[in-house]
Amino acid sequence: MGVREEQRKLKRQGKNAPPPPKVDWWRRPTVGNILVIGAAISLQFTIILLPLVGPAGSVAPHALQNKLAWHAVLLTCIALGLLATFSKLGRRKEDQSRFPFLSVLIVGIGVLLLILQATGALRI
C-alpha cells in the first residue's frame, strides 16, 4: 500500500494523516518521465542519423565529423536513459512503482548500437 492510500484511509477514519514525506526533486514522477521522453527522442535521432556511420557515411570526406556527431547523439541518449532509470528506481524504492522497462530498454539499445559501431558491424 502506498503512502497516498494510507493517508486516504486515515482521512476516512477521521484521523489526521501525517504530512506526505519530502521527495527529492530527481525522484519525482515528472522528472523521470521527462528524462525518458528525452532519451526516446534522442534514440530516434540516433536512428535517423545512422546512415552517417553506415557504408555511405564512412567513405565520405567528412566521415570523422559524421562519426563524432552520431556518437554525441548516441551518448546523450545513453546518458538520459541512465538518468531516467536511476530516477525511476529511486522512486520505486519509495512507492513500489513499476520497474522502468522502457528506460532500461533505451539504455540497452544505445549500448548495443555503441558496441556494434565499435566492432565495425554498422559499416557492412
Secondary structure, DSSP 8 states (H G I E B T S, - for coil): --HHHHHHHHHHTT----------GGGSHHHHHHHHHHHHHHHHHHHHTGGGGSHHHHSSTTHHHHHHHHHHHHHHHHHHHHHHHHHHHHHHHHH-----HHHHHHHHHHHHHHHHHHHTTT--
